[in-house]
Amino acid sequence: MFMADKLQAHGFHHSHIINNILYIEATGPWNIEYFKVLHNDLALLLKDEKVSSFGVLLSLKGEAIGVSEAFQMHVDFLKKGTGLQAIAVNMAECETKAVTIDMCQKAYINAGIKHDFFDNLNEAKMWLLEHFD
């Protein structure tokens, strides 16, 4: 018998912190289980690195889309006051740019987070360095 409550996470990410910049490379598509793993990993990383104020340099890859319930969960996570000041999103390797920008923009506006989208990593990093302390 199939157990629906034991779904596997769909998606992948790698993250690390250097000088109060949280670098995240994330490959989609994503489901709710993936966002649970992502949020747990990020909370542990921020705690371990003792970071209270930071910016995110997010590089999205593949079909970077997720179900609406997953994105609502992500908005709730972002609103928790983690010290996040700005997000620069590198879309250079994203295969679903238009829909991904729409989904992310709605989430970031809803969470009240400064953000912008770029087609290369260097431009994204330069913007981020100008928009957080």
VMD Tcl script that builds the backbone (N, CA, C; Angstrom):
set m [mol new atoms 399]
animate dup $m
set s [atomselect $m all]
$s set {name element resname resid chain x y z} {
  {N N MET 1 A 0.843 -1.184 0.000}
  {CA C MET 1 A 0.000 0.000 0.000}
  {C C MET 1 A 0.883 1.241 0.000}
  {N N PHE 2 A 0.515 2.244 -0.763}
  {CA C PHE 2 A 1.271 3.495 -0.897}
  {C C PHE 2 A 0.979 4.420 0.272}
  {N N MET 3 A 2.028 4.950 0.878}
  {CA C MET 3 A 1.865 5.876 2.001}
  {C C MET 3 A 2.130 7.300 1.527}
  {N N ALA 4 A 1.071 8.084 1.367}
  {CA C ALA 4 A 1.177 9.443 0.835}
  {C C ALA 4 A 1.927 10.383 1.760}
  {N N ASP 5 A 1.989 10.084 3.055}
  {CA C ASP 5 A 2.650 10.988 3.988}
  {C C ASP 5 A 4.165 10.794 4.019}
  {N N LYS 6 A 4.692 9.901 3.227}
  {CA C LYS 6 A 6.133 9.655 3.179}
  {C C LYS 6 A 6.692 9.974 1.803}
  {N N LEU 7 A 6.257 11.089 1.228}
  {CA C LEU 7 A 6.749 11.483 -0.084}
  {C C LEU 7 A 8.201 11.929 0.006}
  {N N GLN 8 A 8.922 11.684 -1.049}
  {CA C GLN 8 A 10.318 12.073 -1.128}
  {C C GLN 8 A 10.424 13.522 -1.620}
  {N N ALA 9 A 11.418 14.229 -1.134}
  {CA C ALA 9 A 11.646 15.609 -1.573}
  {C C ALA 9 A 12.075 15.621 -3.036}
  {N N HIS 10 A 11.478 16.528 -3.798}
  {CA C HIS 10 A 11.858 16.729 -5.200}
  {C C HIS 10 A 12.560 18.069 -5.290}
  {N N GLY 11 A 13.775 18.051 -5.800}
  {CA C GLY 11 A 14.588 19.250 -5.893}
  {C C GLY 11 A 15.907 19.021 -5.174}
  {N N PHE 12 A 16.812 19.950 -5.384}
  {CA C PHE 12 A 18.145 19.834 -4.809}
  {C C PHE 12 A 18.667 21.232 -4.521}
  {N N HIS 13 A 19.490 21.351 -3.479}
  {CA C HIS 13 A 20.156 22.627 -3.210}
  {C C HIS 13 A 21.505 22.380 -2.541}
  {N N HIS 14 A 22.334 23.373 -2.688}
  {CA C HIS 14 A 23.623 23.431 -2.001}
  {C C HIS 14 A 23.729 24.847 -1.459}
  {N N SER 15 A 24.174 24.993 -0.217}
  {CA C SER 15 A 24.270 26.338 0.362}
  {C C SER 15 A 25.500 26.453 1.254}
  {N N HIS 16 A 26.005 27.686 1.319}
  {CA C HIS 16 A 27.112 28.008 2.217}
  {C C HIS 16 A 27.109 29.518 2.452}
  {N N ILE 17 A 27.821 29.951 3.480}
  {CA C ILE 17 A 27.867 31.370 3.851}
  {C C ILE 17 A 29.310 31.853 3.800}
  {N N ILE 18 A 29.501 33.007 3.158}
  {CA C ILE 18 A 30.789 33.696 3.150}
  {C C ILE 18 A 30.508 35.181 3.372}
  {N N ASN 19 A 31.103 35.756 4.400}
  {CA C ASN 19 A 30.974 37.195 4.690}
  {C C ASN 19 A 29.527 37.675 4.678}
  {N N ASN 20 A 28.684 36.982 5.417}
  {CA C ASN 20 A 27.271 37.326 5.576}
  {C C ASN 20 A 26.467 37.283 4.274}
  {N N ILE 21 A 26.972 36.560 3.298}
  {CA C ILE 21 A 26.188 36.269 2.097}
  {C C ILE 21 A 25.908 34.769 2.100}
  {N N LEU 22 A 24.630 34.450 2.069}
  {CA C LEU 22 A 24.194 33.061 1.988}
  {C C LEU 22 A 24.053 32.716 0.509}
  {N N TYR 23 A 24.925 31.858 0.036}
  {CA C TYR 23 A 24.896 31.407 -1.355}
  {C C TYR 23 A 24.058 30.136 -1.425}
  {N N ILE 24 A 23.058 30.154 -2.298}
  {CA C ILE 24 A 22.206 28.977 -2.480}
  {C C ILE 24 A 22.112 28.677 -3.973}
  {N N GLU 25 A 22.423 27.452 -4.341}
  {CA C GLU 25 A 22.157 26.952 -5.688}
  {C C GLU 25 A 21.016 25.954 -5.538}
  {N N ALA 26 A 19.912 26.195 -6.232}
  {CA C ALA 26 A 18.740 25.337 -6.092}
  {C C ALA 26 A 18.241 24.897 -7.466}
  {N N THR 27 A 18.022 23.603 -7.601}
  {CA C THR 27 A 17.531 23.021 -8.838}
  {C C THR 27 A 16.135 22.458 -8.595}
  {N N GLY 28 A 15.209 22.853 -9.447}
  {CA C GLY 28 A 13.831 22.390 -9.322}
  {C C GLY 28 A 13.483 21.391 -10.401}
  {N N PRO 29 A 12.234 20.955 -10.398}
  {CA C PRO 29 A 11.075 21.471 -9.654}
  {C C PRO 29 A 11.074 21.000 -8.192}
  {N N TRP 30 A 10.248 21.704 -7.377}
  {CA C TRP 30 A 10.222 21.470 -5.943}
  {C C TRP 30 A 8.819 21.098 -5.465}
  {N N ASN 31 A 8.779 20.292 -4.432}
  {CA C ASN 31 A 7.514 19.979 -3.764}
  {C C ASN 31 A 7.591 20.467 -2.316}
  {N N ILE 32 A 6.523 20.277 -1.573}
  {CA C ILE 32 A 6.476 20.743 -0.178}
  {C C ILE 32 A 7.584 20.088 0.649}
  {N N GLU 33 A 7.825 18.803 0.424}
  {CA C GLU 33 A 8.854 18.093 1.183}
  {C C GLU 33 A 10.231 18.702 0.966}
  {N N TYR 34 A 10.504 19.159 -0.259}
  {CA C TYR 34 A 11.781 19.823 -0.540}
  {C C TYR 34 A 11.914 21.096 0.300}
  {N N PHE 35 A 10.865 21.903 0.342}
  {CA C PHE 35 A 10.941 23.152 1.099}
  {C C PHE 35 A 11.136 22.885 2.590}
  {N N LYS 36 A 10.589 21.802 3.105}
  {CA C LYS 36 A 10.827 21.442 4.510}
  {C C LYS 36 A 12.311 21.163 4.737}
  {N N VAL 37 A 12.919 20.414 3.820}
  {CA C VAL 37 A 14.349 20.115 3.910}
  {C C VAL 37 A 15.170 21.399 3.778}
  {N N LEU 38 A 14.838 22.234 2.780}
  {CA C LEU 38 A 15.544 23.504 2.564}
  {C C LEU 38 A 15.492 24.373 3.818}
  {N N HIS 39 A 14.314 24.561 4.372}
  {CA C HIS 39 A 14.171 25.431 5.542}
  {C C HIS 39 A 14.947 24.893 6.735}
  {N N ASN 40 A 14.919 23.602 6.932}
  {CA C ASN 40 A 15.689 22.995 8.025}
  {C C ASN 40 A 17.184 23.207 7.816}
  {N N ASP 41 A 17.659 22.943 6.598}
  {CA C ASP 41 A 19.083 23.123 6.292}
  {C C ASP 41 A 19.527 24.568 6.488}
  {N N LEU 42 A 18.720 25.522 6.011}
  {CA C LEU 42 A 19.089 26.932 6.137}
  {C C LEU 42 A 19.084 27.381 7.592}
  {N N ALA 43 A 18.103 26.953 8.356}
  {CA C ALA 43 A 18.055 27.328 9.778}
  {C C ALA 43 A 19.285 26.797 10.514}
  {N N LEU 44 A 19.674 25.562 10.228}
  {CA C LEU 44 A 20.865 24.998 10.870}
  {C C LEU 44 A 22.134 25.717 10.446}
  {N N LEU 45 A 22.251 26.030 9.163}
  {CA C LEU 45 A 23.432 26.731 8.659}
  {C C LEU 45 A 23.556 28.110 9.293}
  {N N LEU 46 A 22.464 28.857 9.348}
  {CA C LEU 46 A 22.494 30.199 9.946}
  {C C LEU 46 A 22.840 30.119 11.433}
  {N N LYS 47 A 22.315 29.127 12.110}
  {CA C LYS 47 A 22.623 28.945 13.539}
  {C C LYS 47 A 24.091 28.581 13.730}
  {N N ASP 48 A 24.580 27.632 12.946}
  {CA C ASP 48 A 25.975 27.192 13.064}
  {C C ASP 48 A 26.961 28.312 12.758}
  {N N GLU 49 A 26.644 29.147 11.790}
  {CA C GLU 49 A 27.532 30.240 11.392}
  {C C GLU 49 A 27.315 31.495 12.237}
  {N N LYS 50 A 26.301 31.467 13.109}
  {CA C LYS 50 A 25.977 32.597 13.984}
  {C C LYS 50 A 25.767 33.894 13.197}
  {N N VAL 51 A 24.975 33.793 12.135}
  {CA C VAL 51 A 24.686 34.933 11.267}
  {C C VAL 51 A 23.340 35.524 11.673}
  {N N SER 52 A 23.324 36.840 11.937}
  {CA C SER 52 A 22.074 37.487 12.325}
  {C C SER 52 A 21.537 38.425 11.251}
  {N N SER 53 A 22.392 38.900 10.381}
  {CA C SER 53 A 21.990 39.796 9.300}
  {C C SER 53 A 22.730 39.359 8.040}
  {N N PHE 54 A 21.984 39.122 6.962}
  {CA C PHE 54 A 22.620 38.564 5.780}
  {C C PHE 54 A 21.823 38.870 4.511}
  {N N GLY 55 A 22.485 38.670 3.396}
  {CA C GLY 55 A 21.855 38.733 2.087}
  {C C GLY 55 A 21.952 37.361 1.445}
  {N N VAL 56 A 21.075 37.102 0.488}
  {CA C VAL 56 A 21.063 35.813 -0.205}
  {C C VAL 56 A 21.385 36.020 -1.670}
  {N N LEU 57 A 22.327 35.229 -2.155}
  {CA C LEU 57 A 22.628 35.158 -3.581}
  {C C LEU 57 A 22.118 33.797 -4.036}
  {N N LEU 58 A 20.958 33.808 -4.674}
  {CA C LEU 58 A 20.247 32.593 -5.055}
  {C C LEU 58 A 20.421 32.328 -6.548}
  {N N SER 59 A 20.973 31.175 -6.889}
  {CA C SER 59 A 21.107 30.761 -8.286}
  {C C SER 59 A 20.123 29.633 -8.541}
  {N N LEU 60 A 19.161 29.893 -9.426}
  {CA C LEU 60 A 18.124 28.910 -9.726}
  {C C LEU 60 A 18.472 28.158 -10.998}
  {N N LYS 61 A 18.247 26.840 -10.964}
  {CA C LYS 61 A 18.624 25.987 -12.088}
  {C C LYS 61 A 17.466 25.069 -12.466}
  {N N GLY 62 A 17.441 24.685 -13.731}
  {CA C GLY 62 A 16.434 23.744 -14.195}
  {C C GLY 62 A 15.045 24.349 -14.192}
  {N N GLU 63 A 14.062 23.510 -13.923}
  {CA C GLU 63 A 12.668 23.946 -13.840}
  {C C GLU 63 A 12.407 24.433 -12.420}
  {N N ALA 64 A 12.753 25.659 -12.168}
  {CA C ALA 64 A 12.696 26.234 -10.824}
  {C C ALA 64 A 11.281 26.696 -10.496}
  {N N ILE 65 A 10.409 25.718 -10.307}
  {CA C ILE 65 A 9.014 25.993 -9.978}
  {C C ILE 65 A 8.586 25.058 -8.855}
  {N N GLY 66 A 7.557 25.462 -8.153}
  {CA C GLY 66 A 7.036 24.636 -7.075}
  {C C GLY 66 A 5.544 24.804 -6.954}
  {N N VAL 67 A 4.912 23.893 -6.269}
  {CA C VAL 67 A 3.474 23.982 -6.051}
  {C C VAL 67 A 3.182 25.185 -5.161}
  {N N SER 68 A 1.984 25.758 -5.314}
  {CA C SER 68 A 1.658 26.996 -4.592}
  {C C SER 68 A 1.726 26.818 -3.078}
  {N N GLU 69 A 1.341 25.654 -2.567}
  {CA C GLU 69 A 1.409 25.409 -1.124}
  {C C GLU 69 A 2.848 25.463 -0.625}
  {N N ALA 70 A 3.769 25.007 -1.452}
  {CA C ALA 70 A 5.178 25.048 -1.075}
  {C C ALA 70 A 5.681 26.484 -1.013}
  {N N PHE 71 A 5.274 27.294 -1.974}
  {CA C PHE 71 A 5.707 28.687 -1.967}
  {C C PHE 71 A 5.080 29.453 -0.805}
  {N N GLN 72 A 3.845 29.124 -0.425}
  {CA C GLN 72 A 3.244 29.775 0.738}
  {C C GLN 72 A 4.015 29.403 2.004}
  {N N MET 73 A 4.441 28.148 2.097}
  {CA C MET 73 A 5.270 27.719 3.218}
  {C C MET 73 A 6.581 28.505 3.235}
  {N N HIS 74 A 7.125 28.759 2.057}
  {CA C HIS 74 A 8.376 29.512 1.942}
  {C C HIS 74 A 8.181 30.960 2.384}
  {N N VAL 75 A 7.081 31.583 1.994}
  {CA C VAL 75 A 6.776 32.946 2.433}
  {C C VAL 75 A 6.702 32.993 3.957}
  {N N ASP 76 A 6.017 32.028 4.547}
  {CA C ASP 76 A 5.901 31.980 6.011}
  {C C ASP 76 A 7.278 31.860 6.660}
  {N N PHE 77 A 8.164 31.058 6.077}
  {CA C PHE 77 A 9.530 30.909 6.584}
  {C C PHE 77 A 10.284 32.232 6.481}
  {N N LEU 78 A 10.149 32.921 5.331}
  {CA C LEU 78 A 10.857 34.188 5.121}
  {C C LEU 78 A 10.380 35.277 6.075}
  {N N LYS 79 A 9.135 35.234 6.458}
  {CA C LYS 79 A 8.563 36.249 7.346}
  {C C LYS 79 A 8.971 36.088 8.802}
  {N N LYS 80 A 9.640 34.998 9.146}
  {CA C LYS 80 A 9.963 34.700 10.545}
  {C C LYS 80 A 11.034 35.603 11.149}
  {N N GLY 81 A 11.563 36.549 10.404}
  {CA C GLY 81 A 12.550 37.458 10.974}
  {C C GLY 81 A 13.907 36.832 11.151}
  {N N THR 82 A 14.406 36.191 10.132}
  {CA C THR 82 A 15.689 35.505 10.202}
  {C C THR 82 A 16.885 36.433 10.076}
  {N N GLY 83 A 16.684 37.705 9.767}
  {CA C GLY 83 A 17.791 38.631 9.533}
  {C C GLY 83 A 18.074 38.846 8.060}
  {N N LEU 84 A 17.270 38.245 7.219}
  {CA C LEU 84 A 17.418 38.389 5.774}
  {C C LEU 84 A 17.101 39.814 5.354}
  {N N GLN 85 A 18.053 40.455 4.624}
  {CA C GLN 85 A 17.863 41.836 4.193}
  {C C GLN 85 A 17.554 41.982 2.725}
  {N N ALA 86 A 18.087 41.118 1.876}
  {CA C ALA 86 A 17.872 41.241 0.435}
  {C C ALA 86 A 18.201 39.918 -0.251}
  {N N ILE 87 A 17.550 39.693 -1.390}
  {CA C ILE 87 A 17.791 38.502 -2.194}
  {C C ILE 87 A 18.077 38.924 -3.629}
  {N N ALA 88 A 19.213 38.484 -4.158}
  {CA C ALA 88 A 19.549 38.664 -5.570}
  {C C ALA 88 A 19.422 37.288 -6.221}
  {N N VAL 89 A 18.614 37.207 -7.276}
  {CA C VAL 89 A 18.331 35.917 -7.903}
  {C C VAL 89 A 18.999 35.848 -9.271}
  {N N ASN 90 A 19.907 34.889 -9.410}
  {CA C ASN 90 A 20.596 34.636 -10.668}
  {C C ASN 90 A 19.767 33.630 -11.466}
  {N N MET 91 A 19.253 34.055 -12.622}
  {CA C MET 91 A 18.371 33.227 -13.441}
  {C C MET 91 A 19.090 32.625 -14.648}
  {N N ALA 92 A 20.410 32.719 -14.719}
  {CA C ALA 92 A 21.171 32.316 -15.911}
  {C C ALA 92 A 20.923 30.874 -16.330}
  {N N GLU 93 A 20.694 29.968 -15.380}
  {CA C GLU 93 A 20.510 28.555 -15.713}
  {C C GLU 93 A 19.093 28.060 -15.444}
  {N N CYS 94 A 18.164 28.991 -15.316}
  {CA C CYS 94 A 16.768 28.638 -15.067}
  {C C CYS 94 A 16.062 28.398 -16.407}
  {N N GLU 95 A 15.360 27.283 -16.514}
  {CA C GLU 95 A 14.652 26.926 -17.740}
  {C C GLU 95 A 13.227 27.458 -17.779}
  {N N THR 96 A 12.751 28.001 -16.674}
  {CA C THR 96 A 11.361 28.468 -16.568}
  {C C THR 96 A 11.336 29.917 -16.079}
  {N N LYS 97 A 12.099 30.781 -16.716}
  {CA C LYS 97 A 12.333 32.137 -16.205}
  {C C LYS 97 A 11.058 32.921 -15.912}
  {N N ALA 98 A 10.162 33.034 -16.861}
  {CA C ALA 98 A 8.987 33.895 -16.680}
  {C C ALA 98 A 8.127 33.436 -15.506}
  {N N VAL 99 A 7.789 32.166 -15.463}
  {CA C VAL 99 A 6.928 31.679 -14.390}
  {C C VAL 99 A 7.660 31.685 -13.048}
  {N N THR 100 A 8.958 31.424 -13.058}
  {CA C THR 100 A 9.744 31.431 -11.826}
  {C C THR 100 A 9.852 32.841 -11.259}
  {N N ILE 101 A 10.116 33.811 -12.112}
  {CA C ILE 101 A 10.180 35.202 -11.650}
  {C C ILE 101 A 8.848 35.609 -11.050}
  {N N ASP 102 A 7.744 35.245 -11.707}
  {CA C ASP 102 A 6.419 35.591 -11.198}
  {C C ASP 102 A 6.191 34.970 -9.820}
  {N N MET 103 A 6.497 33.695 -9.663}
  {CA C MET 103 A 6.299 33.019 -8.373}
  {C C MET 103 A 7.181 33.621 -7.284}
  {N N CYS 104 A 8.456 33.816 -7.595}
  {CA C CYS 104 A 9.383 34.359 -6.598}
  {C C CYS 104 A 9.035 35.787 -6.233}
  {N N GLN 105 A 8.715 36.590 -7.235}
  {CA C GLN 105 A 8.397 37.995 -6.967}
  {C C GLN 105 A 7.192 38.109 -6.038}
  {N N LYS 106 A 6.154 37.318 -6.286}
  {CA C LYS 106 A 4.983 37.335 -5.400}
  {C C LYS 106 A 5.373 36.939 -3.982}
  {N N ALA 107 A 6.206 35.916 -3.850}
  {CA C ALA 107 A 6.635 35.459 -2.518}
  {C C ALA 107 A 7.445 36.537 -1.802}
  {N N TYR 108 A 8.393 37.138 -2.495}
  {CA C TYR 108 A 9.267 38.126 -1.859}
  {C C TYR 108 A 8.520 39.410 -1.521}
  {N N ILE 109 A 7.606 39.834 -2.380}
  {CA C ILE 109 A 6.789 41.014 -2.076}
  {C C ILE 109 A 5.921 40.721 -0.856}
  {N N ASN 110 A 5.281 39.553 -0.836}
  {CA C ASN 110 A 4.438 39.160 0.286}
  {C C ASN 110 A 5.230 39.118 1.591}
  {N N ALA 111 A 6.478 38.687 1.519}
  {CA C ALA 111 A 7.324 38.606 2.712}
  {C C ALA 111 A 8.012 39.940 3.037}
  {N N GLY 112 A 7.881 40.938 2.155}
  {CA C GLY 112 A 8.487 42.247 2.395}
  {C C GLY 112 A 9.995 42.263 2.242}
  {N N ILE 113 A 10.511 41.488 1.302}
  {CA C ILE 113 A 11.959 41.366 1.129}
  {C C ILE 113 A 12.416 42.078 -0.140}
  {N N LYS 114 A 13.446 42.886 0.018}
  {CA C LYS 114 A 14.092 43.543 -1.115}
  {C C LYS 114 A 14.678 42.465 -2.019}
  {N N HIS 115 A 14.450 42.581 -3.342}
  {CA C HIS 115 A 14.914 41.542 -4.256}
  {C C HIS 115 A 15.057 42.088 -5.671}
  {N N ASP 116 A 15.806 41.351 -6.498}
  {CA C ASP 116 A 15.890 41.647 -7.929}
  {C C ASP 116 A 16.381 40.397 -8.641}
  {N N PHE 117 A 16.186 40.363 -9.964}
  {CA C PHE 117 A 16.515 39.208 -10.785}
  {C C PHE 117 A 17.568 39.584 -11.819}
  {N N PHE 118 A 18.479 38.645 -12.093}
  {CA C PHE 118 A 19.603 38.914 -12.983}
  {C C PHE 118 A 19.868 37.717 -13.886}
  {N N ASP 119 A 20.577 37.986 -14.985}
  {CA C ASP 119 A 20.945 36.918 -15.911}
  {C C ASP 119 A 22.394 36.487 -15.780}
  {N N ASN 120 A 23.101 37.035 -14.790}
  {CA C ASN 120 A 24.442 36.509 -14.515}
  {C C ASN 120 A 24.799 36.731 -13.045}
  {N N LEU 121 A 25.656 35.860 -12.568}
  {CA C LEU 121 A 26.007 35.816 -11.155}
  {C C LEU 121 A 26.717 37.081 -10.685}
  {N N ASN 122 A 27.623 37.626 -11.482}
  {CA C ASN 122 A 28.370 38.815 -11.061}
  {C C ASN 122 A 27.467 40.020 -10.860}
  {N N GLU 123 A 26.521 40.246 -11.778}
  {CA C GLU 123 A 25.583 41.363 -11.613}
  {C C GLU 123 A 24.722 41.170 -10.374}
  {N N ALA 124 A 24.290 39.939 -10.144}
  {CA C ALA 124 A 23.479 39.652 -8.960}
  {C C ALA 124 A 24.263 39.950 -7.684}
  {N N LYS 125 A 25.511 39.525 -7.647}
  {CA C LYS 125 A 26.333 39.750 -6.449}
  {C C LYS 125 A 26.595 41.233 -6.233}
  {N N MET 126 A 26.874 41.977 -7.297}
  {CA C MET 126 A 27.108 43.422 -7.156}
  {C C MET 126 A 25.871 44.119 -6.614}
  {N N TRP 127 A 24.697 43.772 -7.120}
  {CA C TRP 127 A 23.445 44.374 -6.625}
  {C C TRP 127 A 23.268 44.044 -5.145}
  {N N LEU 128 A 23.486 42.792 -4.798}
  {CA C LEU 128 A 23.294 42.369 -3.411}
  {C C LEU 128 A 24.214 43.140 -2.458}
  {N N LEU 129 A 25.451 43.301 -2.828}
  {CA C LEU 129 A 26.392 44.030 -1.976}
  {C C LEU 129 A 25.988 45.487 -1.772}
  {N N GLU 130 A 25.259 46.041 -2.720}
  {CA C GLU 130 A 24.775 47.427 -2.602}
  {C C GLU 130 A 23.498 47.543 -1.789}
  {N N HIS 131 A 22.798 46.407 -1.558}
  {CA C HIS 131 A 21.477 46.475 -0.945}
  {C C HIS 131 A 21.340 45.796 0.404}
  {N N PHE 132 A 22.443 45.471 1.014}
  {CA C PHE 132 A 22.348 45.003 2.403}
  {C C PHE 132 A 23.615 45.424 3.141}
  {N N ASP 133 A 23.448 45.593 4.472}
  {CA C ASP 133 A 24.547 46.075 5.325}
  {C C ASP 133 A 25.455 44.944 5.737}
}
mol reanalyze $m
mol bondsrecalc $m
mol representation Tube
mol addrep $m
